Amino acid sequence: MRLGPVVEADLPALAGILAEPAVYGQGYVMHHRPTSADEALEMARVRYLDPPACDGDGRGRVAYAVRLLEDSPLGAAGEVVGTTSLGEAYLAHERLHLGWTLYHPRVWGTPVNPETKYLLLRHCFEDLGYGRVKIQTDALNSRSVAAIAGLGATREGVLRRHTRREDGSFRDTVVFSVLADDWPAVSERLLARLR
């Protein structure tokens, strides 16, 4: 995988992922499925192109495009197959959130997510020196809950009635974390999965 901040040229691919019906059928329910190509493109622009910058006090995030590094059965080298972000960075508390992740259904269950998470967690712990990375998801998104658990993150619990969805309902949020002390074991586990 290759990760880089989302740029304008990535928006059509991200809009296509946002428009995929399977995404919403598997528990991605915070937002509605776009009803047109134009709406999908605008949703991608608003969510991923220029989110507010991280300020170190918990506001803002950096959205990354997830690209295939080389030609494979998953697609062509350089193709955008998803997005993920780092945000809610609190420098004083050495913690941040890895989330806002969305992949094309054709890469679900492949090495794309473990490799992406490995690269970002390594960056968080080894390059940036954070002590805690939170990863969370909607309790209804069983695919995501299983994927996060499979990374080796520690399940901390469920925040009930935590966040209002776009449709007005409330989601229960399942919270996981990886601590700096956990990182060597989590790193080895992820590398073993990728071998």
C-alpha positions in Angstrom: 0.0 0.0 0.0 1.0 3.6 -0.5 -0.6 6.3 1.6 -0.7 10.0 0.9 -3.0 12.9 1.7 -6.1 13.0 -0.4 -5.8 15.3 -3.5 -8.4 16.5 -6.0 -7.5 13.7 -8.5 -8.5 11.1 -5.8 -12.1 12.3 -5.5 -13.7 10.3 -8.4 -12.4 7.0 -7.0 -13.5 7.9 -3.4 -16.9 9.0 -4.8 -17.2 5.6 -6.5 -16.5 3.9 -3.2 -19.1 6.0 -1.4 -21.7 5.0 -4.0 -21.1 1.3 -3.6 -24.3 -0.3 -2.2 -22.4 -3.1 -0.4 -20.7 -0.5 1.8 -24.0 0.4 3.4 -25.3 -3.1 3.6 -22.4 -4.1 5.8 -22.9 -1.5 8.5 -21.5 1.8 7.2 -24.5 3.7 8.4 -23.3 7.0 9.8 -24.1 8.6 6.5 -26.6 8.0 3.7 -25.6 6.5 0.4 -25.4 9.2 -2.3 -28.2 9.2 -4.9 -26.2 10.5 -7.8 -22.6 10.7 -9.1 -22.5 14.4 -8.4 -23.7 14.0 -4.8 -21.0 11.2 -4.3 -18.3 13.5 -5.6 -19.4 16.4 -3.4 -19.6 14.0 -0.4 -16.0 12.9 -1.1 -14.8 16.5 -1.5 -16.4 17.6 1.9 -15.2 14.5 3.8 -11.8 13.8 2.5 -10.2 16.7 0.5 -9.8 19.4 3.0 -10.8 18.4 6.5 -9.8 20.9 9.2 -6.1 20.6 10.0 -5.0 18.9 13.2 -4.3 21.5 15.9 -2.8 19.2 18.6 -5.8 20.0 20.9 -8.1 17.3 19.5 -9.5 19.1 16.5 -9.0 18.3 12.8 -7.6 15.4 10.9 -5.5 14.3 7.9 -7.3 12.2 5.4 -5.2 9.7 3.4 -5.9 8.0 0.1 -5.0 4.3 0.2 -3.4 3.2 -3.1 -2.3 -0.1 -4.4 1.5 -0.2 -4.6 1.8 -2.6 -7.5 -0.4 -4.3 -10.1 -2.3 -7.2 -8.5 -5.6 -9.1 -8.8 -7.0 -6.2 -6.6 -6.3 -3.6 -9.3 -3.6 -1.5 -11.0 -0.7 0.1 -9.3 -1.6 3.6 -8.0 -5.4 2.9 -7.9 -7.2 4.4 -4.9 -9.0 1.6 -3.1 -10.0 3.5 0.1 -9.3 6.2 2.6 -8.4 6.4 6.3 -7.5 9.3 8.6 -5.5 10.4 11.6 -7.2 12.9 13.8 -8.3 14.0 17.3 -4.6 14.4 18.1 -3.9 15.6 21.6 -0.2 16.3 21.9 -0.2 16.9 25.6 -1.8 13.5 26.2 0.1 11.6 23.5 -3.0 10.2 21.9 -4.8 10.3 18.6 -7.6 8.5 16.6 -7.0 6.3 13.6 -10.3 6.1 11.8 -12.8 7.4 9.2 -11.8 4.3 7.2 -13.6 3.3 4.0 -12.5 0.7 1.5 -13.9 -0.6 -1.8 -15.7 -3.9 -1.1 -13.4 -5.7 -3.5 -10.5 -5.3 -1.1 -12.4 -6.4 2.0 -10.7 -9.4 3.7 -7.5 -8.8 1.8 -4.1 -7.5 3.1 -5.2 -3.9 2.3 -6.5 -3.1 5.8 -3.9 -4.8 7.8 -1.1 -3.2 5.8 -2.7 0.2 5.9 -3.1 0.0 9.7 0.4 -1.3 10.1 1.8 1.6 8.1 -0.2 4.2 10.1 0.4 2.6 13.5 4.1 2.4 12.8 4.0 6.1 11.8 2.1 7.0 15.0 4.4 5.2 17.4 7.8 5.1 15.7 7.8 8.5 13.9 5.5 10.7 15.9 6.0 9.2 19.4 2.4 8.8 20.4 1.5 6.7 23.4 -2.1 5.7 22.5 -4.0 5.2 19.2 -7.8 4.8 19.4 -9.6 2.9 16.7 -13.4 2.8 16.9 -16.5 1.9 14.9 -20.2 1.6 14.9 -21.4 -1.4 16.9 -23.7 -2.3 13.9 -20.6 -2.6 11.6 -19.7 -6.2 12.5 -17.2 -6.4 9.6 -15.3 -3.4 11.0 -15.5 -4.6 14.6 -14.0 -8.0 13.5 -11.3 -6.3 11.4 -10.1 -4.1 14.3 -10.0 -7.0 16.7 -8.0 -8.9 14.1 -5.4 -6.2 14.2 -4.6 -7.1 17.8 -6.1 -3.9 19.2 -7.5 -4.1 22.7 -11.3 -3.8 22.9 -12.0 -1.2 25.7 -15.8 -1.2 25.6 -18.9 0.3 24.1 -19.9 3.9 24.4 -23.7 3.6 24.4 -25.8 6.2 22.5 -22.5 7.9 21.7 -22.9 9.7 18.3 -25.9 10.8 16.3 -26.0 9.3 12.8 -27.1 11.4 9.9 -30.6 9.8 10.0 -31.1 11.0 13.5 -30.6 7.6 15.2 -27.8 7.1 17.7 -24.9 4.8 17.3 -23.2 2.7 20.0 -19.5 3.1 19.4 -17.1 0.2 20.0 -13.7 1.5 21.2 -10.4 -0.2 20.7 -6.9 1.0 21.4 -3.2 0.2 20.8 -0.7 1.6 23.3 3.0 2.2 22.7 3.7 -0.7 25.0 1.4 -3.0 22.9 3.0 -1.9 19.6 5.8 -4.5 19.4 3.4 -7.4 19.7 0.8 -5.8 17.5 3.5 -5.0 14.9 4.7 -8.6 14.8 1.2 -9.9 14.5 0.4 -7.6 11.6 3.7 -8.4 9.9 3.0 -12.1 10.3 -0.4 -11.7 8.6 1.2 -9.9 5.7 3.9 -12.5 5.1 
